[in-house]
Amino acid sequence: MELEEFRDSIREEIRGIISSDFEIIIKETDTVPSIDDPDITYPNLITKQQKCKLLETCVLYIDIRKSTDLNLSHRRETMAKLYSSFVRSMARAGGNYGGVVRNIIGDRLMVVFNKENCFTNAVKTAILMNSVSQYILNEEFEHNEVKCGIGIDYGKMLVTKTGIIKRGTENTSNKSLVWLGRPANIASKLTDAANKTVSEVKYQTIPTIRELHHYPHINDWEWYEFDQDDFLNNRIEKTSTRMLKHNSEYFKSFYTSLRVSSTTHTTTSKAILMTKKVFDEYRKVNHNAQSIKKSWWSVQSGLSVPGYADDIYGGDIIFTEFQQ
């Protein structure tokens, strides 16, 4: 197809989809749809309709920390085995409490839950995944470098079907479900922030005094720096007059200055992060759970993700069965 013809055909398709008489039909559901769901369709430019579903539930993401660094430091064969082991084990963990894997991109999995008991199922799934990560994957791979980040949010997501229908083996690769809405976006960002070590450098400006000293016996001039408080309290002596006297006979002159000091504060966020809505609803139903009774979840102070302004709760919880 010539470029001009391709340009015009694409423009015509887009104009057809965004026109005012093109209808988006939305059906609410409490269960996770699949790509073969008849109530989710591609845009039909003949009927001028597209069917979508609306699901209000929990969504969970998980991926491997520092996967780029791992790729650079290990053989391709090792990374292939790691990725296969990770995806296989996390997909199984995702389904253990009723979750459904709905997206796999490299080392990132998306798990969605039916609305019923979604808070309990999502948090238990996160704990299970964290247990598998720490006590199976990390221990089986000899360098003990496998760490995962997990993020969970809750809310409404519009499920649409995107792509194009092709013939043959390429058909599957050119179509997928897309989950539109804040929960998928926030859960993904929480995953990016989870189990990550961040170093923050803070700078402080300190007022100082620079003193000039002369040592006549060696004919040498030297500069010394003191904090202003030290200079005033320990370097200067009071006299019986209104004059002040320096306590060193070699002191000749001074001027004010500034010294910049820095301190580095390193923190590592928890492996599992969730929004306040997820934590509150999980706690409401599971008030007798060990992680709730022993306050193993806590607000992550200083941690934020774009697009979300409320508290973020985090924990590094595992099932004790995996420690045996």
Secondary structure by P-SEA (a helix, b strand, c coil): ccaaaaaaaaaaaaaaaacccbbbbbbbbcccccccccccccccccccbbbbbbbbbbbbbbbbcaaaaaaacccaaaaaaaaaaaaaaaaaaaaccccccccccccbbbbbbcccaaaaaaaaaaaaaaaaaccccccccccccbbbbbbbbbbbbbbbbbccccccccccccbbbbbbcaaaaaaaaaaaaccbbbbbbbbbbbbbbbbbbbbcccbbbbbbbbcaaaaaccccccccccbbbbccccccccccbbbbbbbbbbbbcccccccaaaaaaaaaacccccccccccccccccccccccccbbbbbbcccccccc
